[in-house]
Amino acid sequence: MTETINLREGLFRETPDGGALLASRCKKCGQLHFPAGSICLACRSNELTEIELSNEGELFCETQVHMKTPRFGAGYYVGYVTLPEGIRVFSQLRAVAGKAFKIGMKMKLELVPIFQEDGKDVVAHRFYPA
């Protein structure tokens, strides 16, 4: 079994219901931030609470990337998913046979290895049609 590391610490965690993205909510003004931070970008308060975001949302927009990168071959999808908390998350998207991406479609979060680095699987969040 290959060792795994997270793309970024504090970005998500495993829960009994699957993965959960981690955000911070400002106690002073209520602003929600993803990824979680230590200072509110709206009011500059440092009184933040960590919260788990919903693992389902709706597709806001998507595109297929036709240029390969050092870690990803050409033809992968990215987009924004709007979560019930009102925040939009940029993410890689996984295509599912028979379910073409459509704006407003239900999407589900998964935590999966997306590339390898130094012989370790790098785990990140990704959404797919529910």
C-alpha positions in Angstrom: 0.0 0.0 0.0 1.3 3.4 -1.0 1.8 6.0 1.8 -0.6 9.0 1.5 -0.2 12.7 2.3 -2.8 15.5 2.1 -2.5 18.1 -0.6 -2.7 20.7 2.2 -3.1 20.2 5.9 -6.3 21.5 7.4 -8.2 21.4 4.0 -10.4 18.4 4.8 -10.9 15.4 7.1 -12.4 12.0 6.9 -15.8 11.7 8.7 -18.2 8.8 9.2 -20.2 10.2 6.2 -17.1 10.4 4.0 -14.9 13.5 3.5 -15.6 17.0 4.8 -14.0 20.2 3.7 -13.0 22.5 6.5 -13.9 26.2 6.6 -13.7 28.9 9.2 -16.6 31.2 10.2 -15.9 34.6 11.8 -17.6 34.9 15.2 -17.7 38.7 14.7 -19.2 39.2 11.3 -20.3 35.6 10.3 -18.2 35.5 7.1 -17.4 32.0 5.9 -13.9 31.2 4.5 -12.6 28.3 2.5 -10.0 27.2 2.9 -10.1 27.8 6.6 -7.9 30.7 7.8 -6.8 32.3 11.0 -8.0 35.9 10.2 -11.3 37.0 8.7 -10.8 38.6 5.3 -13.9 40.6 5.7 -13.4 42.3 9.1 -9.8 41.2 10.1 -11.0 39.6 13.3 -9.0 36.6 14.6 -12.1 35.1 16.3 -12.8 32.2 13.9 -14.5 28.8 14.4 -13.6 25.8 12.3 -16.7 24.1 10.7 -17.2 21.2 8.4 -18.9 22.0 5.1 -21.5 19.9 3.4 -20.2 17.1 1.2 -22.8 17.7 -1.5 -23.5 20.8 -3.6 -24.5 22.0 -7.1 -22.3 22.5 -10.1 -21.9 26.3 -10.7 -19.6 26.0 -13.7 -17.0 23.6 -15.3 -14.5 23.4 -18.0 -12.3 20.7 -19.5 -8.5 21.5 -19.4 -6.9 20.5 -22.7 -3.3 21.3 -21.8 -1.3 18.8 -19.8 0.6 19.7 -16.8 3.5 18.0 -15.1 1.0 16.2 -12.8 -2.2 15.9 -15.0 -2.7 14.7 -18.5 -4.8 16.7 -20.9 -8.6 16.3 -20.7 -9.3 16.7 -17.0 -12.2 18.8 -15.6 -12.3 21.6 -13.1 -15.1 23.8 -11.9 -16.8 25.5 -9.0 -19.4 23.7 -6.8 -21.8 25.8 -4.7 -22.3 24.3 -1.2 -25.5 24.8 0.9 -23.5 27.1 3.2 -23.4 29.6 0.3 -19.7 29.2 -0.5 -18.3 28.1 -3.9 -15.4 25.7 -3.9 -13.0 25.3 -6.8 -12.2 21.7 -7.4 -11.1 19.1 -9.8 -14.2 17.2 -11.2 -14.6 13.5 -12.0 -16.6 12.7 -15.0 -19.1 9.8 -14.7 -20.2 7.8 -17.7 -23.8 8.7 -18.7 -23.9 11.9 -16.6 -22.8 14.9 -18.6 -21.9 17.9 -16.5 -24.8 20.3 -16.4 -25.0 23.6 -14.4 -27.1 23.1 -11.3 -26.6 19.3 -11.2 -26.0 17.7 -7.8 -22.4 17.0 -7.0 -20.8 14.8 -4.3 -17.4 15.2 -2.6 -14.7 12.6 -2.5 -11.2 12.5 -1.1 -8.9 10.7 -3.5 -5.3 10.5 -4.5 -4.9 12.9 -7.5 -1.2 12.5 -8.2 2.0 11.0 -6.8 5.0 12.9 -5.3 8.1 11.3 -4.0 6.4 7.9 -4.2 3.5 9.0 -2.0 -0.1 9.4 -3.1 -1.3 13.0 -2.7 -4.9 13.1 -1.5 -7.2 16.0 -2.4 -10.9 16.9 -2.7 -12.8 16.3 -5.9 -16.4 16.4 -6.8 -18.4 14.1 -9.1 -22.1 13.9 -10.3 -24.2 12.5 -7.5 
